[in-house]
Amino acid sequence: MAIVHRATLTPSKMELLTQWLPSQPWCKENGSTNLRRVGSFRFDDPEGEVGIETLLVASESAVFQVPLTYRGSQLQGADPCLIGTMEHSFLGKRWIYDATGDPVYASTLAAAILTGQPQADQFFEVDGRLELLAESVHLESTGTLETRVPIVCSAVPDTVDGVTTIETGELALSVVRVLNLCGRPFGRRILSATWDEQTSPVQLASVVRVS
């Protein structure tokens, strides 16, 4: 479960991504571009310390998958994955990371793919009560509950041709950065998605190796 605060973020998530996304080699946009958020989903950190959110962001020519983690302090050894910092009016300073370099994201993504662990329910607090937010992205997993999920202690990302491979030791995960809106999901251990503008399933990620 995720509580979404009605907070002021400075800079906003989209302001950060407008600067960061065009600088990535897998993003073919030139300079700052008109980006819009088409949907998002969250996973729960079992420890309740790290915010984990994936944004689907559209330009004029593509839809990008941008997984993020939000931390209250710096993640040691992850400076290359640091997107920036923001001030959160409830939580204070937050460090925003490209989540492919964050072990907490890798662990929750593996659980979603291998066991079908669902996305987190998101709630707004209104007048002392919680109101459930409607999903903006619907996820489908090929996973089964009895599948074992290896313990993830590290996450080393490497991106080639718009796909990031995350090596964690016992398993390797594949995260699609530039989504193929016309293709069909393939593979035995995959996570796919649909949203209002996209009714055909789109592959988001897969487990490519389990030791």
C-alpha positions in Angstrom: 0.0 0.0 0.0 1.3 3.5 -0.9 0.1 6.7 0.7 0.3 9.5 -1.9 0.7 12.8 -0.2 -0.9 15.9 -1.6 2.6 17.5 -1.5 4.5 20.2 -3.3 7.6 18.8 -5.1 10.4 21.1 -6.0 11.4 20.5 -8.7 8.5 18.2 -9.9 9.1 14.7 -11.2 8.4 15.8 -14.8 10.7 18.8 -14.5 13.5 16.5 -13.4 12.8 14.1 -16.3 12.5 16.8 -18.9 16.2 17.5 -18.1 17.4 13.9 -17.6 15.6 11.9 -20.2 16.9 13.6 -23.4 20.5 13.1 -22.0 20.1 9.3 -22.0 21.6 7.4 -25.0 18.4 5.4 -25.4 16.3 8.5 -25.8 16.4 9.8 -29.3 14.8 13.1 -28.5 17.0 16.2 -29.1 17.2 18.5 -26.1 14.3 19.3 -23.8 11.1 18.1 -25.3 7.4 18.1 -24.6 7.0 15.1 -22.4 3.8 14.0 -20.8 3.0 11.3 -18.3 0.6 8.7 -19.6 0.5 6.5 -16.5 2.4 5.2 -13.5 2.4 2.3 -11.0 4.2 1.6 -7.8 5.6 -1.4 -6.0 5.8 -1.7 -2.2 9.2 -1.8 -0.4 8.8 -4.5 2.2 10.8 -2.3 4.6 8.7 0.8 3.9 11.8 3.0 3.4 12.1 3.4 -0.3 9.4 4.8 -2.7 9.3 2.8 -5.9 7.4 4.2 -8.9 7.5 3.6 -12.6 6.4 6.4 -14.9 5.4 5.9 -18.5 6.3 9.1 -20.3 5.4 10.0 -23.9 7.2 12.3 -26.3 5.9 13.0 -29.8 7.4 9.9 -31.2 7.8 7.3 -28.4 6.7 6.1 -24.9 9.5 5.6 -22.4 9.5 3.5 -19.3 11.2 5.3 -16.4 11.4 3.4 -13.1 12.3 5.7 -10.2 13.2 5.2 -6.5 12.7 7.9 -3.9 15.1 7.8 -0.9 15.5 9.9 2.2 19.3 9.6 2.0 21.9 8.8 -0.7 22.3 5.2 -2.0 25.9 4.3 -1.6 27.6 3.5 -4.9 24.7 4.6 -7.1 25.9 8.1 -8.1 25.7 7.2 -11.8 22.0 6.5 -11.4 21.2 9.7 -9.5 18.7 11.7 -11.5 18.6 14.6 -8.9 17.1 15.7 -5.7 13.8 17.3 -4.8 12.2 19.0 -1.8 9.0 17.2 -0.7 6.7 19.4 1.4 5.9 16.5 3.8 9.0 14.3 3.7 11.8 16.8 3.1 14.8 16.3 0.8 14.5 13.2 -1.4 17.1 11.6 -3.6 15.7 10.4 -7.0 17.4 7.5 -8.7 17.1 5.7 -12.0 15.7 2.6 -10.3 17.6 0.1 -12.5 20.6 0.7 -10.2 18.7 0.3 -7.0 18.5 -3.2 -5.4 15.2 -2.5 -3.8 13.6 -1.9 -7.2 15.3 -5.0 -8.7 13.9 -7.1 -5.9 10.4 -5.9 -6.2 10.5 -6.2 -10.0 11.7 -9.8 -9.7 8.8 -10.5 -7.3 6.3 -9.0 -9.7 7.6 -11.1 -12.7 8.3 -14.4 -10.9 5.4 -14.5 -8.4 2.8 -12.1 -9.9 3.2 -9.8 -6.9 0.7 -7.0 -7.8 1.4 -3.3 -8.0 0.8 -1.4 -4.8 -2.6 0.1 -4.1 -2.3 3.8 -3.9 -4.3 6.0 -1.5 -4.9 9.7 -0.9 -5.6 10.8 2.7 -8.7 13.0 2.7 -10.2 14.3 6.0 -8.6 11.5 8.0 -9.7 8.7 5.7 -8.0 6.9 2.9 -9.4 7.1 -0.7 -8.2 4.5 -3.2 -6.8 5.8 -6.4 -7.8 4.1 -9.7 -5.0 2.3 -11.5 -3.6 4.3 -14.5 -1.6 1.3 -15.7 -2.8 -2.4 -15.6 -0.1 -5.0 -15.1 -0.1 -8.6 -16.2 2.6 -11.1 -15.0 3.3 -14.7 -16.1 4.5 -15.4 -12.5 3.1 -18.0 -10.0 3.0 -17.6 -6.3 5.1 -20.7 -5.5 8.1 -19.4 -7.5 11.2 -18.6 -5.4 12.5 -15.1 -5.6 16.3 -14.9 -5.1 17.6 -12.4 -2.5 18.8 -9.3 -4.3 21.6 -7.3 -2.6 23.0 -5.4 -5.6 21.9 -4.1 -8.9 24.3 -3.4 -11.8 22.6 -1.9 -14.9 23.8 -2.0 -18.5 21.8 -0.5 -21.3 22.1 -1.6 -25.0 19.6 -0.5 -27.7 17.0 0.8 -25.4 16.9 -2.3 -23.1 18.6 -2.2 -19.6 19.9 -5.5 -18.2 20.1 -5.5 -14.4 22.6 -8.1 -13.0 21.9 -8.9 -9.4 24.0 -12.1 -8.9 21.5 -14.9 -8.9 19.3 -13.4 -11.6 19.3 -11.0 -14.5 16.4 -8.7 -15.3 15.6 -7.0 -18.6 13.8 -3.6 -18.5 12.5 -2.1 -21.8 13.2 1.6 -21.9 11.6 2.5 -25.3 8.4 0.6 -25.4 7.3 -1.4 -28.5 3.7 -0.4 -28.8 3.1 -2.6 -31.8 4.9 -5.7 -30.7 3.6 -8.7 -28.7 5.0 -9.7 -25.3 7.3 -12.8 -25.5 9.1 -15.1 -23.1 8.2 -17.3 -20.1 8.9 -14.8 -17.3 7.6 -11.4 -18.3 5.7 -8.3 -17.1 3.4 -6.5 -19.5 1.0 -3.5 -19.3 -1.9 -1.8 -20.8 -3.3 1.7 -20.2 -6.0 4.0 -21.5 -4.2 4.9 -24.7 -2.8 1.4 -25.2 -5.2 -1.5 -25.1 -2.8 -4.2 -26.5 -0.3 -5.5 -24.0 3.2 -4.0 -24.1 6.2 -5.8 -22.6 7.8 -3.9 -19.8 10.3 -6.3 -18.3 11.4 -9.9 -18.0 13.7 -12.2 -16.1 16.3 -13.4 -18.5 18.3 -15.6 -16.1 17.8 -17.3 -12.7 20.6 -19.2 -11.1 
